[in-house]
Amino acid sequence: GKNDLICEAYLIFVALNDDGKLAKAIPVKPVSKSEKKFYTEALRRKQPLIKQKEKYCSNEKKL
């Protein structure tokens, strides 16, 4: 049969300690060709978000 992509989602996970504060997470290590492809694509999507966060945080300091 024919397969059609209906929906695609990107999830962001964070690690929290027992106090609910951010904790260091185990780094992702892509192994297979498809994992490496998804990982590279995720980094490309992440870059604009990092820049936006840096801009927002620098504006917060000015207030």
Residue frames as qw, qx, qy, qz and C-alpha x, y, z in Angstrom:
[[0.000, 0.884, 0.468, 0.000, 0.00, 0.00, 0.00],
 [0.303, 0.651, -0.026, 0.696, 0.81, 3.66, -0.14],
 [0.502, -0.525, -0.431, 0.536, 2.14, 5.48, 2.95],
 [0.113, 0.776, 0.121, 0.609, 1.48, 9.19, 3.50],
 [0.340, -0.055, -0.506, 0.791, 3.05, 11.30, 6.25],
 [0.246, -0.758, -0.545, -0.261, 0.11, 12.67, 8.23],
 [0.375, -0.915, 0.025, -0.149, 1.81, 14.29, 11.19],
 [0.694, 0.245, -0.384, 0.558, 5.31, 15.00, 12.44],
 [0.459, -0.874, -0.064, -0.146, 6.25, 16.20, 15.92],
 [0.497, 0.438, -0.491, 0.566, 9.42, 17.32, 17.66],
 [0.681, -0.681, -0.269, -0.025, 9.75, 16.76, 21.39],
 [0.213, 0.651, -0.474, 0.554, 12.08, 18.49, 23.82],
 [0.802, -0.441, -0.393, 0.088, 13.07, 16.63, 26.96],
 [0.017, 0.745, -0.427, 0.512, 14.77, 18.11, 30.01],
 [0.649, -0.130, -0.682, 0.311, 16.36, 16.42, 32.99],
 [0.368, -0.737, 0.085, -0.561, 15.24, 17.51, 36.46],
 [0.258, 0.222, -0.815, 0.468, 16.75, 16.70, 39.83],
 [0.288, -0.428, -0.831, 0.207, 14.77, 15.75, 42.94],
 [0.060, -0.497, -0.335, 0.798, 14.13, 19.44, 43.67],
 [0.459, 0.746, 0.481, -0.047, 12.63, 19.99, 40.22],
 [0.001, 0.851, -0.283, -0.441, 15.61, 22.05, 39.03],
 [0.730, 0.605, -0.298, -0.113, 17.44, 21.49, 35.76],
 [0.729, -0.448, 0.494, 0.153, 19.97, 18.69, 35.91],
 [0.102, 0.557, -0.691, -0.449, 22.67, 17.57, 33.53],
 [0.903, 0.230, 0.164, -0.323, 21.34, 15.04, 31.04],
 [0.688, -0.160, 0.612, 0.357, 23.18, 12.17, 29.43],
 [0.179, 0.542, -0.399, -0.718, 24.39, 13.36, 25.99],
 [0.848, 0.400, 0.240, -0.250, 22.73, 11.91, 22.91],
 [0.227, -0.490, 0.724, 0.429, 25.08, 9.84, 20.76],
 [0.798, 0.434, 0.007, -0.419, 23.55, 9.02, 17.38],
 [0.553, -0.309, 0.740, 0.226, 24.88, 5.78, 15.94],
 [0.580, 0.381, 0.680, 0.235, 22.98, 4.73, 12.83],
 [0.239, 0.183, 0.404, 0.864, 22.82, 6.71, 9.60],
 [0.209, -0.682, -0.531, -0.458, 19.19, 7.69, 10.22],
 [0.519, -0.719, -0.326, 0.327, 19.91, 8.72, 13.84],
 [0.452, -0.250, 0.129, 0.847, 22.78, 10.93, 12.64],
 [0.067, 0.418, 0.497, 0.758, 20.49, 12.51, 10.04],
 [0.372, -0.770, -0.486, -0.180, 17.78, 13.26, 12.62],
 [0.576, -0.571, -0.178, 0.558, 20.39, 14.59, 15.06],
 [0.350, -0.008, 0.258, 0.900, 21.89, 16.95, 12.47],
 [0.113, -0.574, -0.518, -0.624, 18.43, 18.20, 11.48],
 [0.491, -0.746, -0.434, 0.115, 17.58, 18.78, 15.14],
 [0.503, -0.384, -0.033, 0.774, 20.71, 20.88, 15.61],
 [0.152, 0.260, 0.397, 0.867, 19.70, 23.01, 12.62],
 [0.322, -0.699, -0.513, -0.381, 16.26, 23.59, 14.15],
 [0.599, -0.616, -0.350, 0.374, 17.79, 24.35, 17.55],
 [0.479, 0.036, 0.022, 0.877, 20.16, 27.13, 16.42],
 [0.093, -0.533, -0.248, -0.803, 17.47, 29.80, 15.79],
 [0.623, -0.669, -0.381, -0.141, 15.90, 28.98, 19.16],
 [0.686, -0.326, -0.201, 0.619, 19.22, 29.50, 20.93],
 [0.263, 0.229, 0.120, 0.929, 19.70, 32.86, 19.20],
 [0.346, -0.635, -0.365, -0.586, 16.16, 33.89, 20.11],
 [0.707, -0.592, -0.349, 0.167, 16.75, 32.92, 23.75],
 [0.573, -0.122, -0.094, 0.805, 20.03, 34.85, 23.87],
 [0.025, 0.420, 0.230, 0.878, 18.30, 37.93, 22.45],
 [0.532, -0.663, -0.396, -0.347, 15.43, 37.62, 24.93],
 [0.730, -0.471, -0.294, 0.398, 17.76, 37.15, 27.89],
 [0.426, 0.046, -0.013, 0.903, 19.89, 40.15, 26.91],
 [0.189, -0.539, -0.292, -0.767, 16.72, 42.28, 26.63],
 [0.654, -0.619, -0.434, -0.035, 15.58, 41.10, 30.09],
 [0.629, -0.262, -0.232, 0.694, 18.82, 42.41, 31.62],
 [0.165, 0.278, 0.137, 0.936, 18.12, 45.86, 30.15],
 [0.382, -0.652, -0.477, -0.448, 14.69, 46.13, 31.83]]
